[in-house]
Amino acid sequence: QVQLVESGGGLVQPGGSLRLSCAASGSFFRTSAMGWYRQAPGKQRELVATISSDLITNYADSVKGRFTISRDNAKKTVYLQMNNVVPEDTAVYYCNAYRWAHNYWGQGTQVTVSS
């Protein structure tokens, strides 16, 4: 019954900003590590950012300084603030939850960076 639902994707111009949201169901959220991953056509899924239950964050080198991951436990939502985006950020972005060695995934939201 655990579900992760992403939203906020779309078309954005290079240099622009976008905020992705991931709404979680169930009671696991507070103690789960959360993350964002992305997958471009023909490429493997890669880590974008993670945030632990105690708010420790980790970012891929390609997005450091541009993206910020955050979470709101009361709303059971994790966010990815994307600033100064570049065409290479184009991908399907997936929300991830990790708890007790189990991974849960959303269906993804498309982000396209183009002028």
Sequence and secondary structure as in RCSB ss.txt:
>XXXX:A:sequence
QVQLVESGGGLVQPGGSLRLSCAASGSFFRTSAMGWYRQAPGKQRELVATISSDLITNYADSVKGRFTISRDNAK
KTVYLQMNNVVPEDTAVYYCNAYRWAHNYWGQGTQVTVSS
>XXXX:A:secstr
   EEEE  EEE TT  EEEEEEE SS GGGSEEEEEEE TTS  EEEEEE TT  EEE TTTTTTEEEEEETTT
TEEEEEE S  GGG EEEEEEEEETTEEEE   EEEEE  
